[in-house]
Amino acid sequence: MRLLVLAAGLAAAALIPTLTGSAYILDVLAYGGVLALFALSVAIVVGQIGFITFGHAAFLGLGAYTSAILAPTLGYWVTVPLALLPGVVFGIAFGALSARLNGAYFAIATLVIAGLLEYFAANLVGLTNGPMGLLAMPESAPGTGLVGWNDAQGYLFWVLAVLVLAWAGLANLVAGPMGRRWHATRDDPNLAESLGVPTRWVRMRAMAVSGALASLAGALLVPKIIVVSPTVFGIDNSAIGVLAVIFGGRATLAGPVIGGALFAILPEMFRGIGELNTALFALILLATVVVFPGGLMSVLDLLPRRKPKAEDAPEPVSDQDMAQALPEKKDRPDCAPILTIEGVSRQFGGLTAVDNVDLTVAEGEILGLIGPNGAGKTTFFTMLSGFQTVSAGSIHLRGEDIIGLAPHKIAAKGLVRTFQHSAVFPRLSVVENMLCATNMQHPSGFWATLLKTPRYRREEAERRRIVRAGLAEVGLSHRAHDAAVDLPYGEQKLLGVGMALMVRPDLLLLDEPAAGLNMVEANRLRDVLADLRDRGMTILIVDHNLTMLMSFVDRIAVLHHGRKIGDGAPAEIARQADVVEAYLGGSKEGENA
């Protein structure tokens, strides 16, 4: 289907220039194509990874100056693909910046960088000709003479062709593992890290792709502006990119393309009304945002949804698929510890949240960790999974020290956690949530995803088979295409467990999975955990539902005021006097009586 759309787009790129010979119309359409490409680049940052940028004109200017500086030596059309390089380099730098700055701080930082580049362009007179700018006189576009086009027609064709190819390639990236990592990083970076997604690297790659497309747009802008001056780095161009994305709709890829094109076309349509031109366009933009907060593409949400069909029913899951997605059922061995914790402590100033805790978890064991609220259980989990540093002590997973490792690296080594509160990617469907967690299952490379090679298609099919098995395990197959945010709370908890299973952990940490569940939901969760227990999975679980917990765990450890005060079989712990006093509501006197 996407190949047909690509072919239709390229055919339209070839047809549109032939419909008119008017230099004015061709110029407006070409400018619209350039702005559409620029808006598409901004949409990666704003829509796909959830950052606001006020300085994206930095990339536009880098592409334009790269082309203008090299064109006298190499020829203009040779410099167009070369303009991708500075965009990639500066994109990686912007991505590294995004790992340290969020929200308005990142937006202001991008604005400052664009301002610095404008300053350098105005003052490096020997390279840029200063405020006067560089005069660029591009030669005829390749192939123009072969089809009898004039220069304006050839220019328009190449702008539209590049736009179509960029949109198609970006659509492939967004629909694949890279796009899912972008969305996971956007919606919940901590959850993404816990599933093995290296969020810093994800942001850097997204910024590199965005920077490359924006620089490409800058290079293609040169025949339109002729003189490349420092103003190309200005806030006006950055504002156009962001507003075009908002105007068209940042949740899609088609929206920014439409928004960018309209930013070039609508002002020209209203040129006849003189000074009111800008005011009318601003009113249209404002009205669109008020009526359709999701942008023009959100109009499609008003259309009736397709009714489910018989073929939408969940596909049957084979035993082989289940075996690939989950550990095979096996006897639970009495093995050496998979996790060894010695003397672990965590202080927050003068407060000791976890105090000199020793604990081991044997392979195949289900260990419950209980304690009153504020006992340090979640802090303990947070240290194990790498989200907080350890003040003292050691943590070894299969004999390897994991202290100091980033959460995604700990997940890659086999220790995966869920979170106390329901943690899903709300904007994605259930199946997309599960696919986000297959980050380390059959990973596909950038170029394979971009081009959707046969190998990529096989890997994607394999990932989806694994996800079907995971959904069957947690009983959510019938919910596969529902939005995660629409699930009842109990099913969101089950989805969180299912996502953790997709990483194929050696040790699964469950942080209060039954919290907030009613009896029916808790029993459903218990059945899922009991099946994992039968499969021999190693689990460390924190929960306050003692009835559920004691029905399937092998051993219970108790924390109180950050210290471990008990460790043993469930029945033994239930009779331990200090545990009863601290947690179960009894007293030593009552126990001794």
C-alpha positions in Angstrom: 0.0 0.0 0.0 2.7 2.4 1.0 4.6 1.7 -2.3 1.4 2.7 -4.2 1.3 6.0 -2.3 5.0 6.6 -3.0 4.5 5.9 -6.7 1.4 8.2 -6.8 3.4 10.9 -5.0 6.3 10.8 -7.5 3.8 10.7 -10.4 2.2 13.8 -8.9 5.6 15.5 -8.5 6.2 14.9 -12.2 2.7 16.0 -13.3 2.2 19.2 -11.3 5.0 21.2 -13.0 3.5 20.4 -16.4 0.1 21.9 -15.4 1.4 25.5 -15.6 4.2 27.5 -17.1 3.5 30.5 -14.8 6.8 31.4 -13.1 4.8 32.9 -10.2 2.7 29.8 -9.5 5.7 27.5 -9.9 7.7 29.7 -7.4 4.9 29.6 -4.8 4.4 25.9 -5.1 8.1 25.3 -4.8 8.3 27.4 -1.7 5.3 25.5 -0.3 7.2 22.2 -0.9 10.3 23.6 0.9 8.3 24.7 3.9 6.5 21.4 3.9 9.8 19.6 4.1 11.0 21.9 6.9 7.7 21.4 8.8 8.2 17.7 8.5 11.6 18.0 10.1 10.2 20.0 13.0 7.4 17.5 13.4 10.0 14.8 14.4 11.0 17.0 17.3 7.6 18.4 18.3 5.3 15.5 17.4 7.4 12.3 17.6 9.7 12.9 20.6 7.7 15.7 22.3 10.1 18.6 22.5 9.5 22.2 21.6 12.1 23.9 19.5 12.3 27.7 18.9 15.6 27.5 17.0 15.1 24.9 14.2 16.0 27.6 11.7 19.6 26.8 12.8 19.4 23.6 10.6 17.7 25.5 7.8 20.5 28.1 7.7 23.2 25.5 7.9 21.8 23.7 4.8 21.4 26.9 2.9 24.9 28.2 3.7 26.5 24.8 3.0 25.0 24.8 -0.5 25.8 28.5 -1.2 29.4 28.1 -0.1 30.1 25.0 -2.0 28.0 25.7 -5.1 30.6 27.8 -7.0 33.1 24.9 -6.8 30.9 21.8 -7.0 27.7 23.0 -8.7 24.5 23.7 -6.8 22.7 20.4 -7.3 25.7 18.4 -6.1 25.7 20.4 -2.9 22.1 19.5 -2.0 22.7 16.0 -0.7 25.9 17.3 1.0 23.8 19.7 3.0 22.5 16.7 5.0 25.8 16.4 6.8 25.9 19.5 8.9 22.3 18.8 9.9 23.2 15.4 11.1 26.2 16.7 13.1 24.3 19.5 14.7 21.3 17.3 15.2 23.4 14.9 17.3 24.6 17.9 19.4 21.0 19.1 19.9 20.0 15.5 20.9 22.8 15.5 23.5 21.4 18.8 24.8 17.9 17.3 25.0 19.2 14.7 27.5 20.1 17.5 29.9 17.4 20.1 29.2 13.6 19.6 29.0 10.6 21.8 28.2 11.1 25.5 28.0 14.8 25.2 28.8 15.5 23.1 25.7 13.4 25.5 23.6 15.3 28.5 24.8 18.6 26.7 24.3 17.8 26.0 20.6 16.8 29.7 20.2 20.1 30.8 21.6 22.1 28.4 19.3 20.2 29.7 16.2 21.0 33.3 17.4 24.7 32.4 17.7 24.8 30.9 14.2 23.1 34.1 12.9 25.8 36.2 14.7 28.6 34.1 13.2 27.1 34.2 9.7 27.0 38.0 10.0 30.6 38.4 11.2 32.6 35.7 9.4 32.8 37.9 6.4 35.5 35.9 4.6 33.3 32.8 4.5 29.8 34.1 4.5 30.2 37.6 3.0 28.7 39.0 6.2 25.3 40.7 6.3 25.3 41.1 2.5 25.0 37.3 2.2 26.2 35.0 -0.6 24.8 35.2 -4.1 23.8 31.8 -5.5 22.8 31.2 -9.1 21.9 27.6 -9.4 22.2 25.9 -12.7 19.2 24.1 -14.4 17.9 21.1 -12.4 19.0 17.6 -13.6 16.8 16.3 -16.4 15.1 19.6 -17.1 16.1 19.7 -20.8 15.1 16.1 -21.4 11.4 16.7 -20.7 11.2 20.2 -22.1 10.7 22.0 -18.7 12.0 25.4 -17.9 14.2 26.0 -14.8 11.2 26.8 -12.5 9.4 23.5 -13.5 12.5 21.4 -13.0 13.1 23.1 -9.6 9.5 22.4 -8.5 9.8 18.7 -9.6 12.9 18.1 -7.5 11.5 19.9 -4.5 8.3 17.8 -4.6 10.2 14.5 -5.4 12.5 15.1 -2.4 9.4 15.9 -0.2 7.6 12.7 -1.3 10.7 10.5 -0.7 11.4 12.1 2.7 7.8 11.6 3.8 7.8 8.0 2.7 11.1 7.2 4.4 10.0 9.0 7.6 6.7 7.1 7.5 8.7 3.8 7.4 10.8 4.9 10.4 7.8 6.0 12.5 5.9 2.8 11.8 9.0 0.7 12.8 11.0 0.1 15.9 12.7 3.5 15.7 9.4 5.3 15.7 8.2 3.2 18.6 11.3 4.1 20.5 10.6 7.8 19.7 7.0 7.5 21.0 8.1 5.6 24.1 10.7 8.2 25.0 8.1 11.0 24.4 5.4 9.4 26.5 7.3 8.1 29.5 11.1 8.1 29.4 11.5 6.1 32.7 9.2 3.4 31.5 11.1 3.3 28.2 14.4 3.0 30.0 13.0 0.1 32.1 12.2 -1.7 28.9 15.7 -1.4 27.6 15.2 1.7 25.4 18.3 4.0 25.5 16.4 7.3 25.6 19.4 9.6 25.3 20.6 7.8 22.1 17.0 7.7 20.8 16.7 11.5 21.2 20.1 12.0 19.5 19.1 9.9 16.5 15.7 11.6 16.2 17.4 15.0 16.3 19.9 13.9 13.7 17.1 12.8 11.3 15.2 16.0 12.0 18.4 18.1 11.4 19.2 16.3 8.2 15.7 17.0 6.7 15.8 20.7 7.9 19.2 21.2 6.3 18.0 19.6 3.1 15.1 22.0 3.1 17.6 24.9 3.6 19.6 23.7 0.6 16.5 23.5 -1.6 15.5 27.0 -0.4 18.5 28.5 -2.2 17.0 28.8 -5.7 14.0 30.6 -4.1 15.9 33.2 -2.1 19.0 33.5 -4.4 20.9 35.5 -1.7 21.7 33.5 1.4 22.0 35.9 4.3 22.1 35.6 8.1 18.4 36.2 8.4 17.8 32.6 7.3 18.7 31.7 10.9 16.1 34.1 12.2 13.2 33.4 14.6 10.7 34.0 11.8 11.7 30.8 10.1 11.7 28.8 13.3 8.2 30.1 14.1 7.0 29.1 10.7 8.2 25.5 11.3 6.5 25.1 14.7 3.3 26.9 13.6 3.0 24.8 10.5 3.2 21.6 12.5 0.5 22.9 14.9 -1.6 24.1 12.1 -1.6 20.8 10.2 -1.5 18.5 13.2 1.5 17.2 15.0 0.1 13.7 15.6 0.5 12.8 12.0 3.1 13.1 9.2 0.6 14.4 6.6 -0.5 17.3 8.9 2.9 19.1 9.0 3.3 18.7 5.2 -0.2 20.3 4.7 0.6 23.0 7.2 3.9 23.9 5.7 2.4 24.1 2.2 -0.4 26.3 3.4 2.0 28.7 5.0 3.4 29.4 1.6 0.1 29.3 -0.4 -2.5 31.1 1.8 -0.5 34.4 2.2 -0.2 34.6 -1.6 -3.9 33.9 -2.0 -4.7 36.8 0.3 -2.1 39.2 -1.2 -4.9 41.2 -3.0 -6.2 42.5 0.3 -3.0 44.4 1.0 -2.0 45.1 4.6 -4.7 42.9 6.0 -3.1 39.8 4.5 -1.1 38.9 7.6 -4.0 39.6 9.9 -6.4 37.4 8.0 -3.9 34.5 7.8 -3.3 34.9 11.6 -7.1 34.7 12.2 -7.4 31.5 10.1 -4.5 30.0 12.1 -6.1 31.0 15.4 -9.6 29.7 14.4 -8.1 26.4 13.3 -6.3 25.8 16.5 -9.4 26.8 18.6 -11.8 24.6 16.6 -9.4 21.8 15.9 -6.8 21.7 18.7 -5.2 18.7 17.1 -4.7 20.6 13.8 -6.3 20.2 10.4 -5.7 16.5 10.3 -7.9 16.0 13.4 -10.9 16.7 11.1 -10.5 13.0 10.2 -11.4 12.1 13.8 -14.9 13.3 13.1 -15.4 10.6 10.4 -17.2 7.4 11.6 -14.9 4.7 12.7 -14.7 1.4 10.8 -16.8 -1.3 12.6 -14.8 -4.3 13.7 -14.9 -7.2 11.2 -14.5 -10.9 11.7 -10.9 -10.8 10.4 -10.1 -8.3 13.3 -10.5 -11.1 15.8 -7.3 -12.1 17.6 -5.1 -14.6 15.6 -4.6 -17.9 17.3 -1.3 -18.3 19.1 0.7 -21.5 18.6 2.7 -23.3 21.3 5.8 -22.3 19.3 4.9 -18.6 19.5 4.3 -19.0 23.3 7.7 -20.7 23.7 9.4 -17.9 21.8 7.8 -15.1 23.8 7.9 -16.7 27.3 10.1 -19.1 29.2 9.1 -22.8 28.7 7.4 -24.4 31.6 9.9 -26.2 33.6 10.6 -27.4 37.1 11.8 -24.6 39.3 15.4 -25.5 40.2 17.1 -24.9 43.5 19.9 -22.8 42.0 22.5 -20.3 43.1 21.3 -16.8 43.5 20.6 -14.8 40.4 20.6 -11.6 42.4 22.8 -10.9 45.4 22.4 -7.7 47.4 24.8 -6.9 50.2 24.7 -4.0 52.7 22.7 -1.7 50.4 21.8 1.6 51.8 20.3 4.9 50.5 20.4 8.2 52.2 18.6 11.4 51.3 20.4 14.0 53.3 19.8 13.1 56.9 17.1 10.5 56.1 18.0 6.9 55.6 15.4 5.3 53.3 17.2 1.9 53.0 19.5 0.8 55.7 22.1 -2.0 55.2 19.9 -4.5 53.5 21.1 -8.0 52.5 19.0 -10.1 50.2 19.4 -12.9 47.7 17.0 -14.1 45.0 17.5 -17.7 43.7 16.8 -18.5 40.1 13.3 -19.7 39.7 12.2 -18.3 43.0 9.2 -16.0 43.7 10.2 -13.6 46.5 7.7 -11.3 48.1 8.9 -8.0 49.6 6.5 -6.5 52.1 6.5 -3.6 54.6 4.4 -0.7 55.7 4.1 2.4 53.6 7.4 4.3 53.8 9.4 1.2 54.6 11.7 1.8 51.6 10.4 -0.9 49.2 10.0 1.4 46.2 13.3 3.1 46.9 14.9 -0.4 47.0 13.4 -1.3 43.7 14.5 2.0 42.2 18.1 1.3 43.2 18.0 -2.3 41.8 16.8 -1.0 38.4 19.3 1.8 38.2 17.0 4.8 38.6 18.7 5.9 41.8 22.3 5.6 43.0 23.3 3.4 45.9 24.8 5.2 48.9 26.6 2.0 50.1 26.6 -1.7 49.4 26.7 -3.9 46.3 24.3 -5.4 43.8 25.3 -8.3 41.6 23.2 -9.8 38.9 24.5 -13.3 38.0 27.8 -12.3 39.7 28.1 -9.0 37.7 28.1 -5.7 39.5 25.3 -3.5 38.1 25.7 -0.5 40.3 26.2 2.6 38.2 24.7 1.1 35.0 21.9 3.1 33.2 18.4 1.5 33.6 18.3 0.4 29.9 21.6 -1.4 30.4 20.4 -3.2 33.5 17.3 -4.2 31.5 19.5 -5.5 28.7 21.3 -7.7 31.3 18.0 -9.3 32.2 16.6 -7.3 35.2 13.3 -5.6 34.3 10.9 -3.8 36.5 7.3 -2.5 36.5 6.1 0.6 38.3 3.9 1.2 41.3 1.4 3.2 39.4 0.0 2.1 36.1 2.7 2.8 33.6 1.8 2.5 29.9 2.3 4.7 26.8 -1.2 6.2 26.8 -1.2 7.6 23.2 -0.4 4.2 21.7 -2.6 1.1 21.3 -2.2 -2.0 23.4 -0.3 -3.9 20.6 1.9 -0.8 20.0 2.8 -0.7 23.8 3.8 -4.3 23.6 5.9 -3.7 20.4 7.7 -0.8 22.2 8.9 -3.4 24.7 10.4 -5.6 21.9 13.2 -3.1 21.6 15.8 -5.8 22.1 14.0 -8.6 20.2 15.3 -8.9 16.6 16.5 -5.3 16.4 16.3 -3.7 12.9 18.9 -1.2 11.7 18.2 2.3 10.4 18.6 1.6 6.7 16.7 -1.7 6.9 13.8 0.2 8.5 14.0 3.2 6.2 13.8 1.0 3.1 11.6 -1.8 4.6 13.9 -4.5 3.3 12.8 -8.1 3.2 14.9 -8.8 6.3 13.2 -6.0 8.1 9.8 -7.4 7.2 10.7 -10.8 8.6 12.0 -9.3 11.8 8.8 -7.2 12.2 6.6 -10.3 11.6 8.7 -12.1 14.3 8.2 -9.3 16.7 4.5 -9.3 16.1 4.2 -13.0 16.7 6.0 -12.6 20.0 3.6 -9.8 21.0 0.6 -11.9 20.1 1.9 -14.6 22.5 2.5 -12.0 25.2 -1.0 -10.6 24.9 -2.4 -14.1 25.1 -0.4 -14.8 28.3 -1.8 -11.7 30.1 -5.3 -12.1 28.6 -5.4 -9.0 26.5 -5.6 -10.4 23.0 -9.1 -9.0 22.6 -7.8 -5.5 23.5 -4.9 -5.5 21.0 -6.1 -2.5 19.0 -7.6 -0.5 21.8 -5.9 2.7 23.1 -4.0 1.9 26.2 -5.5 4.9 28.0 -9.0 3.4 27.5 -8.2 0.2 29.3 -9.6 -0.3 32.8 -7.0 0.2 35.5 -6.6 -3.5 36.1 -6.0 -4.2 32.5 -3.4 -1.4 32.4 -1.6 -3.2 35.2 -1.7 -6.4 33.2 -0.4 -4.6 30.1 2.5 -3.3 32.2 3.3 -6.9 33.2 3.0 -8.0 29.6 5.4 -5.3 28.4 8.0 -6.3 30.9 7.7 -9.9 29.7 8.4 -8.8 26.1 12.0 -8.0 27.2 12.3 -11.6 28.2 13.8 -10.9 31.6 15.8 -13.2 33.8 14.5 -11.4 36.8 11.2 -9.6 36.9 10.6 -6.9 39.5 6.9 -6.1 40.1 6.2 -3.0 42.1 2.7 -3.3 43.7 1.0 -4.8 40.6 -2.2 -5.4 42.6 -2.5 -1.8 43.9 -5.9 -0.3 43.2 -7.3 -3.5 41.8 -10.7 -4.9 42.8 -11.0 -8.6 43.8 -11.8 -9.8 40.2 -8.8 -7.9 38.8 -6.5 -9.1 41.5 -7.6 -12.7 41.0 -6.9 -12.3 37.3 -3.5 -10.9 38.0 -2.8 -13.7 40.4 -3.6 -16.3 37.7 -1.1 -14.6 35.3 1.6 -14.5 38.0 0.9 -18.1 39.0 1.4 -19.2 35.4 4.7 -17.3 35.2 5.6 -19.1 38.5 4.9 -22.4 36.8 7.1 -21.5 33.9 10.0 -21.1 36.4 10.3 -17.3 36.0 12.2 -15.5 38.7 10.2 -12.7 40.3 10.7 -10.2 43.1 7.3 -8.7 43.9 6.2 -5.9 46.2 2.6 -5.7 47.2 0.2 -5.0 50.0 -2.3 -7.7 49.0 -1.0 -10.3 51.4 -3.8 -12.8 50.6 -2.7 -12.8 46.9 1.0 -12.6 47.7 1.1 -15.5 50.2 -0.9 -17.8 47.8 2.0 -18.2 45.3 5.3 -16.8 46.6 8.1 -19.1 48.0 9.6 -16.7 50.4 8.9 -13.3 51.9 11.3 -10.6 53.1 10.1 -7.7 55.3 11.3 -4.1 55.3 10.5 -1.7 58.2 12.0 1.8 58.4 14.5 0.8 55.6 15.8 -2.3 57.5 15.1 -5.9 56.8 13.4 -7.4 59.8 12.2 -10.7 58.4 13.0 -13.3 55.8 11.4 -16.7 55.4 8.5 -18.8 54.2 5.1 -17.1 54.2 3.7 -19.1 57.1 6.8 -18.4 59.2 6.7 -14.6 58.5 3.0 -14.5 59.4 4.0 -15.8 62.9 7.1 -13.6 63.4 6.4 -11.3 66.3 8.2 -8.1 65.2 6.7 -8.5 61.7 3.2 -8.7 63.2 3.9 -5.7 65.3 5.4 -3.6 62.5 3.2 -4.5 59.6 0.3 -6.8 60.3 -1.2 -4.7 63.0 -0.6 -6.9 66.0 1.8 -6.6 69.0 4.5 -8.7 70.6 2.4 -9.0 73.7 -0.6 -10.2 71.7 1.6 -12.7 69.8 3.2 -14.1 73.0 -0.2 -14.4 74.6 
